[in-house]
Amino acid sequence: MDPLTFQLPPRSSVVFSADLSTSSFSHLSTHVSSSNAGAGVPPAPAPISNFASRTFSSSTSAAPRFESLPLGGLSRDQTAHYFNPEVANFHFGEGHPMKPPRLALTYQLVLGYGLHRKMEVYCPRRATDEEIATFHSEEYIEFLKRVNPDNAADCAKFMERFNLGVDDCPVFEGMYDFCQPYSGGSLAPPESSSQARSTSPSTFLGGLHHAKKFDASGFCYVNDIVLAIFELMR
């Protein structure tokens, strides 16, 4: 079966492809054109191969197929979905209820049910520091970028100030690298609508709406919902 190609918005020339014969994330790869190399394109995420045994095969009869069903009168090119496999590669810590790998499993359902054939699928770019700063303070953003499990103990004053290191908002490796792609995923649908690329864009990457302007809260470090609202108001 031909690989599924993730088409990207014009801002990037990274192309993700997945071999649908197994629908396994171990087959995800990135291809960066020479014109975009070194232009701030995020590196390829590590393959998510530990989900292979739990995924649907694209040819299985166990999963219902939706290719022949109407999509509310919308054509494929009117319906866009944004997914970045990079988000699933992070871990909040042992016993924490927030589990980013669930996003990979959810997207495997999209593939298993054949829903990707009813819409255009894009890998969104990361949100920039400037976009995140439309809501969050620059000092808070800078701390998110610098703090990690190794230096957190030396930053007790700022940890308390920004509500980090508590049960719901622990400090974990690559914390800001986690925030950028899910925030970019939430910025993509309003951008897509405003540029008339699609009338029904969607994503399930973000929704981390508890984060405040100056601090983290309720599993949330960057409030992508507020960022998306600001984008819609532009």
C-alpha positions in Angstrom: 0.0 0.0 0.0 1.2 3.5 -0.8 2.6 5.4 2.2 0.4 8.1 3.6 2.1 11.5 3.1 1.5 14.2 5.6 1.2 17.4 3.6 2.3 20.5 5.4 1.2 24.2 5.3 3.5 26.3 3.0 5.6 27.6 6.0 7.5 24.3 6.2 8.9 21.8 3.8 9.2 18.9 6.3 7.2 15.9 5.1 6.2 13.0 7.4 5.3 9.7 5.9 3.8 6.6 7.5 3.7 3.1 6.1 0.0 2.2 6.4 0.6 -1.5 5.9 1.4 -1.6 9.6 0.1 1.8 10.8 3.1 1.8 13.2 4.7 5.0 14.4 8.0 3.2 14.0 7.7 4.0 10.3 7.3 7.8 10.7 10.2 9.7 9.2 11.0 13.2 8.3 12.4 14.6 5.1 13.8 18.1 5.1 14.4 19.8 1.8 17.8 21.6 1.3 16.0 24.9 1.0 14.7 24.6 4.5 17.6 22.9 6.2 18.8 24.8 9.2 15.9 27.1 9.1 14.5 26.3 12.5 12.9 23.1 11.5 12.6 20.8 14.5 14.5 17.6 14.4 12.8 14.3 13.7 11.1 12.8 16.8 12.3 9.5 18.1 10.2 6.6 16.6 7.3 5.6 18.8 7.7 1.9 18.2 6.4 0.6 21.5 2.8 1.1 20.3 3.1 -1.2 17.3 1.5 -4.2 19.0 -1.6 -2.2 20.0 -2.3 -0.6 16.6 -4.8 -1.4 13.9 -3.5 -2.8 10.7 -4.9 -0.7 7.8 -6.3 -3.8 6.2 -7.9 -5.3 9.3 -11.6 -6.0 9.3 -11.8 -5.4 13.1 -12.0 -1.6 12.7 -15.0 0.0 11.0 -14.2 1.8 7.8 -15.5 5.3 7.0 -14.2 6.0 3.5 -17.6 5.7 1.9 -19.6 7.7 4.5 -20.3 11.4 3.8 -18.5 13.9 6.1 -21.4 16.3 6.8 -21.3 17.5 3.2 -17.7 18.6 3.5 -15.1 17.7 0.9 -11.7 16.3 1.8 -9.9 19.5 1.0 -12.2 21.5 3.3 -11.4 19.2 6.3 -7.9 19.5 7.8 -6.4 17.7 10.8 -3.2 18.6 12.5 -1.1 16.1 14.4 2.6 16.2 15.4 4.0 12.8 16.7 6.7 14.7 18.5 4.3 15.6 21.3 3.9 11.9 22.3 7.6 11.5 23.2 7.4 13.2 26.6 6.9 11.8 30.1 5.6 13.8 33.1 7.0 11.3 35.5 6.1 8.1 37.2 2.5 8.0 38.4 1.5 11.3 36.8 -2.0 11.1 35.2 -1.0 13.2 32.3 0.3 10.8 29.6 1.3 12.4 26.3 1.7 9.0 24.6 -2.1 8.7 24.6 -2.0 11.1 21.7 -0.1 8.6 19.6 -2.7 5.9 20.4 -5.5 8.3 19.5 -4.0 9.0 16.2 -3.6 5.3 15.6 -7.4 5.1 15.8 -7.6 7.8 13.1 -5.5 5.6 10.9 -7.2 2.3 11.9 -10.7 3.7 11.2 -9.5 5.1 7.9 -10.5 8.7 8.9 -7.3 10.1 7.4 -8.8 9.3 4.0 -11.6 11.8 4.6 -9.4 14.8 5.3 -6.0 16.4 4.6 -3.5 15.6 7.4 -0.8 18.1 8.3 2.1 18.1 10.7 2.0 21.6 12.3 5.0 23.7 13.0 6.1 24.5 16.5 4.8 27.7 18.1 7.5 30.4 18.4 8.7 32.1 21.5 7.1 35.3 20.2 3.7 33.6 19.7 3.7 32.1 23.2 4.6 35.5 24.5 1.4 37.0 23.2 -0.1 35.6 26.5 2.7 34.4 28.8 5.4 36.6 30.3 8.8 36.5 28.8 10.4 35.8 32.2 8.1 32.7 32.6 8.9 31.5 29.1 12.6 31.9 29.6 12.4 29.8 32.8 10.5 27.1 31.1 13.2 26.9 28.5 16.1 26.7 31.0 14.8 24.6 34.0 15.2 20.8 33.9 15.3 18.0 36.5 19.0 18.5 37.1 18.9 22.2 38.0 15.4 22.5 39.5 16.7 22.2 43.1 18.9 25.2 42.6 16.0 27.3 41.4 13.6 27.0 44.4 12.6 30.6 44.5 11.6 30.6 40.8 10.0 27.2 41.0 7.7 28.4 43.7 7.0 31.7 41.8 6.0 29.9 38.6 4.2 27.0 40.4 6.6 24.4 39.1 7.8 21.2 40.8 4.4 20.6 42.4 2.4 17.4 42.0 0.4 18.6 39.1 3.1 20.5 37.3 6.4 18.7 37.7 9.6 19.6 35.9 10.5 17.0 33.3 13.1 16.8 30.6 12.3 18.8 27.5 9.4 20.6 29.1 9.4 23.6 26.7 10.0 21.3 23.7 6.8 19.6 24.7 4.9 22.9 24.9 5.9 24.3 21.5 4.5 21.6 19.2 1.2 21.2 21.0 0.8 25.0 21.0 1.7 25.1 17.3 -1.0 22.4 16.7 -3.6 24.7 18.3 -2.5 27.8 16.3 -2.7 25.9 13.0 -6.5 25.6 12.8 -7.2 29.3 13.1 -4.4 30.1 10.7 -5.8 27.5 8.3 -9.3 29.1 8.5 -8.0 32.7 8.1 -6.0 31.7 5.0 -8.9 29.8 3.5 -6.9 26.5 3.4 -9.8 24.6 5.0 -13.2 25.4 6.6 -13.2 22.6 9.2 -9.7 22.3 10.8 -9.1 20.3 13.9 -6.5 19.0 16.3 -6.4 17.0 19.6 -2.8 18.0 20.5 -3.5 20.7 23.0 -6.4 22.0 25.1 -4.1 22.7 28.1 -6.2 25.6 29.3 -5.3 25.9 33.0 -1.9 27.6 32.5 -1.9 31.2 33.6 0.0 34.2 32.3 2.8 34.0 34.9 2.7 30.4 36.0 1.8 26.8 35.4 -1.4 25.1 36.7 -3.3 21.8 36.4 -0.9 19.9 34.2 -0.6 22.9 31.9 2.5 25.0 31.2 1.5 27.0 28.0 -2.1 27.9 27.5 -2.6 27.0 23.8 -6.3 27.8 24.0 -5.6 31.5 24.7 -3.0 31.5 22.0 -5.5 30.2 19.5 -8.2 32.7 20.6 -5.7 35.5 20.1 -4.9 34.2 16.6 -8.6 34.1 15.8 -8.9 37.7 16.9 -6.2 39.0 14.7 
